[in-house]
Amino acid sequence: MFIVESLEITVIAIAKTYNQEIVSENHLIIAVCEFLCKHEPKICTSPIKRKAENARKIESAMDSSGFKPPIIPANLLARIKQCNDMDEVVSLAKALAVSETKETSFIAAEAPAQITSMGDFHEPLGPSVGILPKIIPDKDTAARLIQSFLVKSEFYAWDGPYNTKDYILVTRPGQSMGRLFVTNKRLLFWSDDLAKPHVGLFYSDIQGWKTSWMPLKSRGVVAMVAGRKVIFVANSTAIENAERYIKS
């Protein structure tokens, strides 16, 4: 299951990186190559790497401006879901490496309205990608996890655990926990119970902000939003990064 979820998250993030709204074989070969290079570098052969590099060049050369969260077509999703072990990932990589390279077809469509400051918390746009892993090994992985939910000109800054009892943020009775992702535009709360970020807050919608020191490298936060207090505790470094943008 780890392999399937990892490939799904990665391929959506790659499509988003190239501003594409539909995942293509180009994005899939790049994702598979990155997965093999990270987990089994010895079996990520030169033909696979060349194919992935060629796919990157094609995608980089395209003039794309998609805003919607990328969608994985059913045929590509089925191929991903067959990857239950490393041998099947290698088989998929080899098949993609010898397939004819295709440019992503761009379907012209009216650009959907982007989420903007609305004076309150909002629900982030984006597909369900899976429950967060208990341990996120590095910031590159964290940035990739959140990529498909970002709006135009938004980028990942930091992340860290949070917990809260506030009714605006909880996803279960009583107290709930999750991961707070900090970007240059907003805070994104991703509960441990859910397969995507469930609450977002633009910095421009924060009317008041106070923090206090807490144990275990955490900070308590009291934010005033839409005339009410919202209270949570989060990783101190994530909060410090958020404050850089709140005060700017």
C-alpha positions, 0 to 999 in steps of 0.5 A: 500500500505504501508504494501505491499511495506514494506513487499517487501522491507523487504523480499528482504533485508532478502534474501540479508542478508543470501546471497540468490538470490531467496526469499523463504518462510523462508525469507517471514515468517521472514519478516512477523513476524518482521512486526507484532512484530513491528506494532501489537506485541500482535497478533504476536503469539508464533507459528509465532515467533517459525516458524520465529526463525526456519527459521532463523536457517535454513538460518544461517546454509546454505553455501550461496554465492549469489551476485545477487540482490534477486528476489521474485518468482511470487507465493510469490509476489502474496501472499505479494500483497494480504496483503492490511490490517493487518488481511491479514498479520495475515492470511499469518503469520498463513498459513506460521506458519503451512506450512512445513519448506523448506530449500532454494534450492541453484542453482549453477551459475557462480557468476556475476561480482561485481560493482567495482571502474570504475573511474566515477559514476555508476548505482547501481544494484538491483530491484525496491522496491518502492518510499522512504517514506517521513519519515524514522523512524530510522536507522534500517529501512534505513539500511533495505531499502538499503540492497538489493543494497549492494555489497559484504563486503559493509555495511550501515553507515548513510543516510540523505536528499540531493538536487542538480541541477547537471545534473549527479544527477538530475532526473527531470528538474531543481532541484531534491531531495532525500536521500543520503545513505553512506556505507563503500565503496561508496555514493548511491543517491536515488531520491524521484522520483525513486523506487531504488538508481539511482547513485552510487559513489565509494570513490576510484573514487573521485579525489577531495572533498571539503565541506562548511557549509550550513543552516539547518544542511547541507553541500555543497559538490564539488566533482571532478569525472572523471575530472569534478565538481559535486555539491550537498547539503546533511545532514551534519552528512551523509557527515561527515560519508562519509569523514571518509571513503574518508580520510581512 
